[in-house]
């Protein structure tokens, strides 16, 4: 019979971690991320800094985390580097101030880059679990992320056993790790509900140095009620897909949906759920959020596969109270599988993600403000967009009360090229970019997606300069951004100043 795993306090677990160590953490968004040990580690870092001693660690996660991990460690100035994705305001400030090294990565490649050795040695894995056996079988909680690879590569493992998540979550996960080249085979997922792996993460119990008990809910924020703008964006997406279905460009049984996270995504899903032309559909996505759960209850979403349940606490608790209903309707996978380009291409996903800005030729910026200030990171949008059956980007046409246009001559930072984008949709309308040359795309995006206050200015841009295959003027491409930095308003650019 196996020996019981040792119990530790959060402070005792944190005391085992050394300056310069690299930690890989569970979770995908704040769902399933460890909480009490990182918070204790932040307090230890503060104490050591007060003594004049150095203490910083590298943090590798599945995606963003919560305030107890990214926020607490950033405030303690205890993060030496961070990858791949974050959404915490304190960590963002540290990154943009140059205090924390941050490098962005497509989420589908994080685990394999760890296995390839590209990210160095992993000293620790901190994994939140709903249950663990003495034999080393871990039932993870509401988010999977990079857990299988982190647990395999880490020298030592700390388990946060969180009783806020029921042991009955066993069976909701499909844990599968592909072989690495040159031995990799096809990933045998042919529909969203296919199971290909194990219900649990299996580790050598001798690597587990201790179990820290907790009862802390996921630090996910709620979602805002849809605004008139997000409702209209959602309606435009639903109408576009309904028209594609009627035209026969989407199969009559429809195709699986991938949706990003956030208020726009929630509004889009809500619109899809009530559109009369769109049948019940499946989801193969990375984040399962509140709107999906309501659609599952109504029968509009038949099955949802993702890497996390990124839900408001009330909605998550409602699942736990009705867990047998959802057991056959939800599956959580490692992000290496939920975001895998091979599977995305095979299943023919319709992908819907959010842009910070789009340019008039269809290039997308989804990560940086004014080209230099990191917002969150690329996340999984590139994994899905490049390999989609139909790739859609959404955004409001303006920000800052109209002082910023989301449609610009040239994006200030490019995450997705025009070659990967099928359609851009704002509250103003839909620009279907398929089969269009650059000049056609420019006129279409301005006509359909730009805010009325910017249409004339953007049309003047492409009309002021000599004709070309891509009517771009390097001398003026960022004039709207530069004007905002100087005046806090993109309106009123005089293009004639840039004619040579």
Residue pairs with C-beta under 8 A, 6 or more apart in sequence:
1 134
2 133
2 134
2 135
2 205
3 134
4 134
5 132
5 134
5 159
5 205
5 208
5 210
5 211
6 209
6 210
6 211
7 210
7 211
7 212
7 213
8 158
8 209
8 210
8 211
8 212
9 40
9 212
10 36
10 37
10 39
10 40
10 212
10 214
11 40
11 43
11 44
12 210
13 37
13 40
13 158
13 209
13 210
13 212
14 37
14 40
14 41
14 43
14 44
15 44
16 156
16 158
16 209
16 210
17 23
17 41
17 44
17 57
17 123
17 124
18 123
19 48
19 53
19 54
19 55
19 56
19 57
20 56
20 57
20 80
21 57
21 58
21 123
21 124
22 57
22 58
22 59
22 60
22 119
22 120
22 121
22 122
22 123
22 124
23 57
23 58
23 59
23 60
23 122
23 123
23 124
23 125
23 126
24 60
24 61
24 114
24 122
24 124
24 125
24 126
24 146
24 149
24 150
24 153
24 154
25 33
25 34
25 38
25 59
25 60
25 61
25 62
25 65
25 69
25 125
25 126
25 127
25 145
25 150
26 32
26 33
26 34
26 62
26 125
26 126
26 127
26 128
26 140
26 141
26 143
26 144
26 145
26 146
26 147
26 150
27 33
27 34
27 61
27 62
27 63
27 65
27 128
27 143
27 145
27 308
28 62
28 63
28 143
28 144
28 145
28 286
28 287
28 307
28 308
28 310
28 335
29 62
29 63
29 64
29 65
29 87
29 143
29 220
29 261
29 287
29 308
29 310
30 64
30 65
30 66
30 143
30 218
30 219
30 220
30 310
31 141
31 142
31 143
31 218
31 220
31 308
31 309
31 310
31 311
32 62
32 128
32 140
32 141
32 142
32 143
32 144
32 145
32 218
32 308
33 61
33 65
33 66
33 68
33 69
33 128
33 143
33 218
33 219
34 68
34 69
34 126
34 127
34 128
34 158
34 160
35 66
35 68
35 69
35 128
35 160
35 162
35 214
35 216
35 219
36 68
36 160
36 212
36 214
36 216
37 126
37 158
37 160
37 212
38 65
38 68
38 69
38 72
38 73
38 126
39 68
39 69
39 72
41 57
41 72
41 73
41 78
42 72
42 73
42 75
42 76
42 78
43 76
44 55
45 55
45 56
45 73
45 76
45 77
45 78
46 76
46 78
48 54
48 55
49 55
49 76
49 77
55 78
56 77
56 78
56 79
56 80
57 73
57 78
57 79
57 80
58 79
58 80
58 81
58 82
58 120
59 69
59 70
59 73
59 79
59 81
59 82
59 83
60 82
60 83
60 84
60 110
60 114
60 119
60 122
60 146
60 150
61 69
61 83
61 84
61 85
61 145
61 146
62 107
62 110
62 143
62 144
62 145
62 146
62 147
62 307
62 308
62 335
63 84
63 85
63 107
63 145
63 286
63 307
63 308
63 335
63 379
63 380
64 70
64 85
64 86
64 87
64 88
64 376
64 377
65 86
65 88
65 219
66 88
66 218
66 219
66 220
67 88
67 90
67 219
68 216
68 219
70 79
70 82
70 86
70 87
70 88
70 90
70 91
71 88
71 89
71 90
71 91
73 79
73 91
74 88
74 90
74 91
74 93
74 94
74 100
75 90
77 94
77 99
79 91
79 94
79 100
80 100
80 101
81 100
81 101
81 102
81 103
82 91
82 95
82 100
82 101
82 102
83 102
83 103
83 104
83 105
83 110
83 119
84 103
84 104
84 105
84 106
84 107
84 110
84 377
84 379
85 104
85 105
85 107
85 376
85 377
85 378
85 379
86 92
86 95
86 102
86 376
86 377
87 376
91 100
92 374
92 375
92 376
94 100
95 102
95 374
96 373
96 374
102 374
102 377
104 367
104 377
104 378
105 113
105 377
105 378
106 339
106 378
106 380
106 382
106 383
107 286
107 335
107 339
107 379
107 380
107 383
108 335
108 336
108 339
108 340
108 341
108 380
108 383
110 146
110 335
110 336
111 146
111 148
111 149
111 150
111 177
111 334
111 335
111 336
112 149
112 178
112 180
112 336
113 119
114 122
114 146
114 149
114 150
114 153
115 149
115 153
115 180
116 180
121 155
122 150
122 153
122 154
122 155
123 154
123 155
123 156
124 154
124 155
124 156
124 157
124 158
125 147
125 150
125 151
125 153
125 154
125 156
125 157
125 158
126 157
126 158
126 160
127 138
127 140
127 147
127 150
127 151
127 157
127 158
127 159
127 160
127 201
128 140
128 141
128 159
128 160
128 162
128 165
129 138
129 139
129 140
129 141
129 159
129 160
129 161
129 162
130 139
130 140
130 141
130 161
130 162
130 165
130 166
130 167
130 169
130 170
131 138
131 139
131 161
131 167
131 169
131 170
132 138
132 139
132 159
132 161
132 208
132 211
134 205
135 205
136 202
136 203
136 204
136 205
136 207
136 208
137 200
137 201
137 202
138 147
138 151
138 159
138 200
138 201
138 202
138 203
139 167
139 169
139 170
139 173
139 199
139 200
140 147
140 169
140 173
140 201
140 332
141 162
141 165
141 169
141 218
142 165
142 169
142 218
142 308
142 309
142 310
142 311
142 316
142 332
143 307
143 308
143 309
143 310
143 332
144 173
144 175
144 307
144 308
144 332
144 333
144 334
144 335
144 338
145 307
145 308
145 334
145 335
146 334
146 335
146 336
147 175
147 201
147 334
148 175
148 176
148 177
148 201
148 334
149 177
149 334
149 336
151 157
151 201
151 203
151 207
152 177
152 203
154 207
155 207
156 207
156 208
156 209
157 203
157 207
157 208
157 209
158 208
158 209
158 210
158 211
158 212
159 208
159 210
159 211
159 212
160 211
160 212
160 213
160 214
161 211
161 212
161 213
161 214
162 214
162 215
162 216
163 213
163 214
163 215
164 214
164 215
164 216
164 217
164 218
165 320
166 320
166 323
168 320
168 323
169 323
170 199
170 200
171 199
171 327
172 326
172 327
172 330
172 331
172 332
173 198
173 199
173 200
173 331
173 332
173 333
174 195
174 196
174 197
174 198
174 199
174 331
174 332
174 333
174 337
175 197
175 198
175 199
175 200
175 201
175 333
175 334
176 187
176 196
176 197
176 198
176 333
176 334
176 337
177 197
177 334
177 336
178 184
178 185
178 187
178 336
178 337
179 185
186 342
187 196
187 337
187 340
187 342
187 343
188 194
188 196
189 196
189 337
189 340
189 343
189 346
189 347
190 346
190 347
191 282
191 347
192 256
192 282
192 283
192 284
192 303
192 304
192 305
192 331
192 347
193 282
193 303
193 305
193 331
195 331
196 337
197 333
217 313
217 316
218 311
218 313
218 316
220 310
220 311
220 312
220 313
220 316
221 312
222 290
222 312
223 262
223 263
223 266
223 289
223 290
223 291
223 312
224 263
226 234
226 263
226 266
226 267
226 270
227 263
228 427
229 396
229 427
230 263
230 264
230 266
230 267
230 396
230 427
231 267
231 271
232 427
233 264
233 267
233 268
233 394
233 395
233 396
233 425
233 426
233 427
234 264
234 267
234 268
234 269
234 270
234 271
234 272
235 271
236 425
236 426
236 427
236 429
236 430
237 268
237 271
237 272
237 352
237 392
237 394
237 425
238 268
238 271
238 272
238 274
238 275
238 278
239 275
239 430
240 392
240 423
240 425
240 430
240 432
241 250
241 272
241 275
241 278
241 350
242 275
242 276
242 277
242 278
244 250
244 390
245 252
245 254
245 277
245 278
246 277
250 350
250 390
252 279
253 279
254 278
254 279
254 280
254 281
255 281
255 347
255 348
255 349
255 350
255 389
255 390
256 281
256 282
256 283
256 284
256 347
256 348
256 349
256 350
257 269
257 272
257 281
257 282
257 283
257 284
257 285
257 349
257 350
257 351
257 352
258 283
258 284
258 285
258 286
258 344
258 349
258 350
258 351
258 352
258 353
258 384
258 388
259 265
259 268
259 269
259 283
259 285
259 287
259 289
259 351
259 352
259 353
260 287
260 352
260 353
260 354
260 379
260 380
260 381
261 286
261 287
261 289
261 310
262 354
264 354
264 394
264 395
264 396
265 289
265 291
265 352
265 354
266 289
266 290
266 291
267 291
268 352
268 394
269 289
269 291
269 292
269 295
270 291
270 294
272 278
272 281
272 295
272 300
273 291
273 294
273 295
273 298
273 300
273 301
280 299
280 300
280 301
280 302
281 300
281 301
281 302
282 301
282 302
282 303
282 304
282 305
283 292
283 301
283 303
283 304
283 305
283 306
284 305
284 306
284 338
284 343
284 344
284 347
284 349
285 304
285 305
285 306
285 338
286 306
286 307
286 308
286 335
286 338
286 339
286 379
286 380
286 384
287 306
287 307
287 308
287 310
288 304
288 306
288 308
288 309
288 310
288 311
288 330
289 310
289 311
290 311
290 312
290 315
292 301
292 304
293 311
293 315
293 318
293 319
295 301
296 304
296 326
296 329
296 330
301 329
302 329
303 329
303 330
303 331
304 329
304 330
304 331
305 330
305 331
305 332
305 333
305 338
306 330
306 331
306 332
306 333
306 338
307 332
307 333
307 334
307 335
307 338
307 339
308 332
309 316
309 319
309 330
309 332
311 319
319 326
319 330
335 380
337 343
338 380
339 380
339 383
339 384
340 383
341 383
341 386
341 387
342 387
344 351
344 383
344 384
344 387
344 388
345 387
348 389
349 384
349 387
349 388
349 389
350 388
350 389
350 390
350 392
351 381
351 384
351 385
351 388
351 390
351 391
351 392
352 392
352 393
352 394
353 366
353 381
353 384
353 385
353 391
353 392
353 393
353 394
354 366
354 381
354 393
354 394
354 395
355 364
355 365
355 366
355 393
355 394
355 395
355 406
355 424
356 365
356 366
356 367
356 368
356 369
356 375
356 395
356 406
357 364
357 365
357 395
357 405
357 406
357 407
357 408
357 411
357 412
358 364
358 365
358 393
358 395
358 406
358 407
358 408
358 411
358 421
358 424
358 445
358 449
359 407
359 408
359 409
359 410
359 411
359 445
360 407
360 408
360 409
360 441
360 442
360 445
360 446
360 458
360 461
360 462
361 410
361 418
361 438
361 441
361 442
361 445
361 470
361 472
362 418
362 421
362 424
362 433
362 441
362 445
363 410
363 411
363 414
363 416
363 417
363 418
363 421
364 385
364 393
364 411
364 414
364 415
364 416
364 417
364 421
364 424
365 371
365 411
365 412
365 413
365 414
365 415
366 378
366 379
366 381
366 393
366 415
366 416
367 374
367 375
367 376
367 377
367 378
367 413
367 415
368 374
368 375
368 412
368 413
369 375
370 412
370 481
370 484
370 485
371 412
371 413
371 478
371 481
372 412
372 413
378 415
381 415
381 416
382 415
382 416
382 420
384 391
385 391
385 393
385 416
385 420
385 421
386 416
386 420
388 420
388 422
390 422
390 423
391 420
391 421
391 422
391 423
392 422
392 423
392 424
392 425
393 416
393 421
393 423
393 424
393 425
394 424
394 425
394 426
395 406
395 424
395 426
396 406
396 426
396 427
397 405
397 406
397 407
397 426
397 427
397 428
397 449
397 450
397 451
397 454
398 404
398 405
398 406
398 451
398 453
398 454
399 406
400 488
402 451
402 453
402 491
403 484
403 488
403 489
403 490
403 491
404 484
404 490
405 450
405 451
405 453
405 454
405 458
405 480
405 490
406 426
407 426
407 445
407 446
407 449
407 450
407 451
407 454
407 458
408 480
408 481
408 490
409 458
409 461
409 472
409 473
409 476
409 477
409 478
409 479
409 480
410 472
410 477
410 478
412 478
412 481
418 433
418 438
418 441
421 433
422 432
422 433
422 434
423 430
423 431
423 432
423 433
423 434
424 430
424 431
424 433
424 445
424 449
425 431
425 449
426 449
426 450
426 451
428 448
428 449
428 450
428 451
428 452
429 447
429 448
429 449
430 448
430 449
431 441
431 444
431 445
431 447
431 448
431 449
432 444
433 441
433 444
433 445
436 444
437 469
438 469
438 470
438 471
439 462
439 469
439 470
439 471
442 462
442 471
443 459
443 462
446 455
446 458
446 459
446 462
447 455
450 458
453 491
454 490
454 491
457 480
457 491
457 492
457 493
460 495
461 473
461 476
461 493
461 495
462 471
464 473
464 476
464 495
464 496
464 498
464 499
465 471
465 472
465 473
465 476
465 495
465 499
473 498
475 498
475 500
476 495
476 498
479 493
479 495
479 498
480 490
480 493
481 490
483 489
483 490
483 492
483 493
484 490
